[in-house]
Amino acid sequence: MPQPRRYTDQAARQAAYRARQAQARHQEQEAKGLPATAALPTLPSRARWQALLTQARHALQTAADEMQAYYDDRSPAWQDGERAAALQERLDTVAQVLEDLDAVPP
């Protein structure tokens, strides 16, 4: 026995698909803590930009903290090696990026 039709025609099926996709995007933005997008996608609101910058700061700070914890957990012999020097250079670069990001005006 065939299943009953869920949608009356292809247009209704496509509209339902688009609605599900829009709902998924909306839920994803809410999960990230981002405000709703502007009515004109080419002109995002200042609040959205600030939320994205805050998210970037948080991600970079988390990476820097984890890198520093990894460095601190290694033995003194490792900390004197080449890998430690390379990691320290990356840490310095991330710290510089964080400073530059903090310089962005609100």
C-alpha positions as CSV (number, residue, x, y, z in Angstrom):
1,M,0.0,0.0,0.0
2,P,1.5,3.3,-1.0
3,Q,2.1,6.0,1.6
4,P,-0.3,9.0,1.5
5,R,1.1,12.2,0.0
6,R,2.4,14.6,2.6
7,Y,2.4,17.6,0.2
8,T,-0.2,18.4,-2.4
9,D,2.4,19.3,-5.1
10,Q,6.1,20.0,-5.7
11,A,5.7,23.7,-4.8
12,A,4.4,22.8,-1.3
13,R,7.2,20.3,-0.8
14,Q,9.8,22.9,-1.8
15,A,8.2,25.5,0.5
16,A,8.3,23.1,3.4
17,Y,12.0,22.4,2.7
18,R,12.9,26.1,2.6
19,A,11.0,26.6,5.9
20,R,12.9,23.7,7.5
21,Q,16.2,25.2,6.3
22,A,15.4,28.6,7.6
23,Q,14.5,27.2,11.0
24,A,17.8,25.2,11.1
25,R,19.8,28.4,10.4
26,H,17.8,30.3,13.0
27,Q,18.5,27.6,15.6
28,E,22.2,27.5,14.7
29,Q,22.5,31.3,15.2
30,E,20.7,31.1,18.6
31,A,23.0,28.3,19.7
32,K,26.0,30.5,18.8
33,G,24.5,33.4,20.7
34,L,24.3,35.6,17.6
35,P,21.5,38.1,17.1
36,A,19.1,37.6,14.2
37,T,20.5,38.7,10.8
38,A,19.5,42.0,9.4
39,A,16.6,42.3,6.9
40,L,19.1,43.2,4.2
41,P,21.9,40.6,4.3
42,T,24.3,43.0,2.7
43,L,24.1,45.4,5.6
44,P,24.6,43.4,8.9
45,S,23.8,45.2,12.1
46,R,26.4,46.5,14.5
47,A,25.2,44.1,17.1
48,R,25.8,41.2,14.8
49,W,29.3,42.4,14.1
50,Q,30.0,42.8,17.8
51,A,28.7,39.3,18.5
52,L,31.0,37.9,15.8
53,L,34.0,39.8,17.2
54,T,33.2,38.6,20.7
55,Q,33.0,35.0,19.5
56,A,36.3,35.4,17.7
57,R,37.9,36.9,20.8
58,H,36.6,34.0,22.9
59,A,37.9,31.4,20.4
60,L,41.3,32.9,20.2
61,Q,41.5,33.3,24.0
62,T,40.6,29.6,24.4
63,A,43.2,28.6,21.9
64,A,45.9,30.7,23.7
65,D,44.9,29.3,27.1
66,E,45.1,25.7,25.8
67,M,48.4,26.3,24.1
68,Q,49.9,27.8,27.2
69,A,48.6,24.9,29.4
70,Y,50.2,22.5,26.9
71,Y,53.5,24.4,27.2
72,D,53.4,24.5,30.9
73,D,52.6,20.8,31.2
74,R,55.8,19.8,29.3
75,S,59.1,18.9,31.0
76,P,61.8,21.6,31.4
77,A,63.9,19.7,28.8
78,W,61.1,19.9,26.3
79,Q,60.6,23.6,27.0
80,D,64.2,24.2,26.0
81,G,63.7,22.5,22.6
82,E,62.8,23.6,19.1
83,R,59.2,22.5,19.4
84,A,58.8,24.7,22.5
85,A,60.3,27.6,20.6
86,A,57.8,27.1,17.7
87,L,54.9,26.9,20.1
88,Q,56.0,30.0,21.9
89,E,56.2,31.9,18.5
90,R,52.6,30.8,17.8
91,L,51.5,31.9,21.3
92,D,53.1,35.3,20.7
93,T,51.3,35.5,17.3
94,V,47.9,34.7,18.9
95,A,48.5,37.2,21.6
96,Q,49.3,39.9,19.0
97,V,46.1,39.0,17.1
98,L,44.1,39.3,20.4
99,E,45.6,42.7,21.0
100,D,44.8,43.8,17.4
101,L,41.2,42.5,17.9
102,D,40.8,44.4,21.1
103,A,41.8,47.6,19.2
104,V,38.8,47.2,16.9
105,P,36.3,50.0,18.0
106,P,32.8,48.9,19.0
